[in-house]
Amino acid sequence: MTGKQPLAYRQVVADVFRALDDETRRLILDELAAEDGRTLFDICTLLTMRHGIASTRQAISQHLAILEGAGLVTTQRRGRTKLHYFHPEPLAEITRRWPTPREGTH
């Protein structure tokens, strides 16, 4: 992408960077990337057991809302259960903007 970035693209990128600026949110994404379709209870349990993070369900729910707002998490309802899924496309948009150099070219 060259030239002026569309406003919507800039907002999405800003939201993604803000979402990734928090360690708990990065850990949530790590857990969802390892296995999608987790409930809020699953995520809270994993954060406590694997990472020693004892946040309230409300706090984790707020983190998930920020990740969802940035497009990094999508949700699906199955009855009364809400499942969370990692959505990597916003990260792919960022890497398309700053591609890594190919081997042998610097």
C-alpha positions in Angstrom: 0.0 0.0 0.0 1.4 3.3 -0.9 0.1 6.9 -0.7 -2.6 8.0 1.6 -4.2 5.2 3.6 -8.0 5.1 3.7 -9.4 6.3 7.0 -11.1 2.9 7.7 -7.8 1.1 7.2 -6.0 3.5 9.6 -8.7 3.0 12.2 -8.5 -0.8 12.0 -4.8 -0.8 12.3 -4.9 1.6 15.3 -7.6 -0.6 17.0 -5.4 -3.7 16.4 -2.3 -2.1 17.9 -4.3 -0.8 20.9 -5.8 -4.3 21.4 -2.3 -5.9 21.2 -0.9 -3.4 23.7 -2.1 -5.4 26.7 -0.4 -8.6 27.9 -3.7 -10.2 29.0 -5.2 -9.7 25.6 -2.2 -11.2 23.9 -2.4 -14.2 26.1 -6.1 -14.6 25.2 -5.2 -14.5 21.5 -2.5 -17.1 22.2 -5.0 -19.4 23.8 -7.6 -18.9 21.0 -4.9 -19.5 18.4 -4.0 -22.8 20.0 -7.7 -23.9 20.1 -10.7 -21.9 18.9 -14.2 -22.1 20.1 -13.6 -21.3 23.8 -16.2 -20.0 26.2 -15.5 -17.1 28.6 -15.3 -19.7 31.4 -12.7 -21.7 29.4 -10.6 -18.5 28.8 -10.7 -17.4 32.4 -9.7 -20.9 33.6 -6.8 -21.1 31.1 -5.5 -17.6 32.1 -5.6 -18.6 35.7 -4.1 -22.1 35.4 -1.5 -21.5 32.7 -0.6 -17.8 33.2 -1.4 -17.0 36.8 -3.8 -14.3 35.8 -6.7 -14.2 38.3 -8.9 -11.5 36.6 -12.6 -11.4 37.1 -15.0 -12.7 34.4 -16.1 -9.1 33.8 -12.5 -8.0 33.2 -11.8 -10.8 30.8 -15.1 -10.1 29.1 -14.0 -6.5 28.6 -10.7 -7.6 27.1 -12.6 -9.9 24.7 -14.8 -6.9 23.7 -11.8 -4.9 22.8 -10.3 -7.8 20.8 -13.7 -8.2 19.1 -13.9 -4.5 18.3 -10.4 -4.7 16.7 -11.6 -7.7 14.6 -9.2 -10.1 16.2 -11.9 -12.2 17.9 -15.3 -13.2 16.5 -18.1 -14.9 18.4 -20.8 -17.4 17.7 -23.7 -18.3 19.9 -24.7 -21.9 20.4 -27.8 -21.8 22.6 -26.9 -20.0 25.8 -23.2 -20.5 25.1 -21.0 -17.9 23.4 -17.9 -19.2 21.7 -14.9 -17.1 20.9 -12.7 -17.5 17.8 -9.3 -16.0 16.8 -9.6 -14.0 13.6 -6.1 -13.3 12.2 -7.1 -11.2 9.2 -6.4 -7.8 10.8 -2.8 -9.0 11.6 -2.5 -10.1 7.9 -3.4 -6.6 6.8 -0.6 -5.2 8.9 1.9 -7.6 7.5 0.8 -6.8 4.0 1.7 -3.2 4.7 5.2 -4.0 6.0 6.3 -7.1 4.2 9.5 -8.7 5.4 12.5 -8.5 3.0 13.1 -11.6 0.9 16.3 -13.5 1.6 19.3 -12.1 -0.2 17.7 -8.6 -0.6 18.4 -6.0 2.1 
